[in-house]
């Protein structure tokens, strides 16, 4: 176990280095001159040169990369071109809102996705099953910004049940969470359905039935703990979907998280911020995968660590 | 030798016909195909079927207060904020979606398949380098990576297609890689190699045909992803740039007025959903039809 964890951690470090390299190359390729952008339009050539020197932009490629990685390790993601603030500070101040939204979204997609999946699996081949699976297809095919605007229109503008965007109370959290969870609910319901069908086919379920256990007991005591496992493991892997989703959902609902930060940065072509959010998301995805890999064997001892 | 070719051709034709019949027997796949045909038809015939010029701003397309018109008898789907006909813009927007869907996804499928096949067949350091790179790219959230790329290059129709391709090849590479590995270990490949066949012959004559159904399924599903990604990028203002209409940028241009002119958001939104859903339905049905091992799991 210890050796496995050590190896996985080492792999993670390598991937993180790879990620930093890719983002660095992208930054390096950007035609715009960061020194010129920081200095502003009226700066003299001397000022621009000074800033370039200060940022190390005159160093060779590999030295610049080493400086970049050294900065990242110390939590230095560079500075915003326009806001003159550390990107790390900006992201840190926005992160709690995004994590809250993510928690809300995971709750929504698990509630909707798992329920739909279980019902569909239990009524396999019926009209209900077909309807639910079509619904799950709609979930994965619907553009998030349209769902977001639709929910806003119906529940905030027309019915007035929820506030029109913003942040602060529980009511503010509901619509963005549902929007973000919509896509995931589509995936989870399909996964839950096939997983449960697979488990219900196995011998120990027949044994459980033979001992006289009722339907509910067979489902919740015997089948679900096994069927839910691959689905739960997906949450860690799924973080990528969230990270993409929050940019759209936060910009639709005016939710002050890192997604909105990225969206505002897009409008002003503030590249360090976009890069910072991308890096943080990539790190989150890698850590999510790592956690999923580490937790799964704890829940299910049959899974061998390799 | 010629007879052998004829043999393969005929059996392949037989198989294709079977696939079509089985596909057409599924109501959901039929609905999906119908939607795709309508959209492709509209896009292809756009100049002849649009009621108005999509770029023309009609004086009578706005109310006296300057507000857009809801759907009416003159402008069937209403007009947008500057008085252009929404239906005409939607029809031309279908071209954008489809061009990007086909081009971007086509490039992604080619890159993904080549990477997957090369890594799965040659193994060793080729495998390590290619697949670790694929893993790396998988760690980036697709939309954010596309945003970074779109921010670096000035977005045009082709740049958007390239950006999406660069983000979307990853999944297909993974799938093709796994498939290739298992096929390359089968006896007939070993036999071919023992008979002295070169890598090129084995790959293209023997392995690729076995991969074809997987690639077709993923290419179909990939169009849905591509259509959604293009719409999202355009909605964020970094995809296809106005005045070229795209379903995503129509929503981008009009979203601030969604309370007073909801049709300007929900009609293009419904179009995006319908097209993505259609490709997902057909792709899913194709998977069931083409891949016998997946049957019964549906």
Interface residues (C-beta under 8 A of the other chain):
Chain A: X15 X18 X19 X22 X23 X26 X29 X30 X31 X134 X137 X138 X140 X141 X142 X143 X144 X145 X146 X149 X150 X152 X153 X157 X194 X197 X198 X240 X241 X243 X244 X245 X247 X248 X251 X262 X263 X266 X267 X269 X271 X274 X275 X277 X278 X281 X282 X285 X286 X289
Chain B: X28 X132 X133 X135 X136 X137 X138 X139 X140 X141 X142 X143 X144 X145 X147 X148 X149 X151 X152 X224 X228 X231 X232 X235 X236 X237 X238 X248 X251 X255 X258 X259 X262 X265 X266 X269 X270 X272 X273 X276 X277 X280 X281 X284 X297
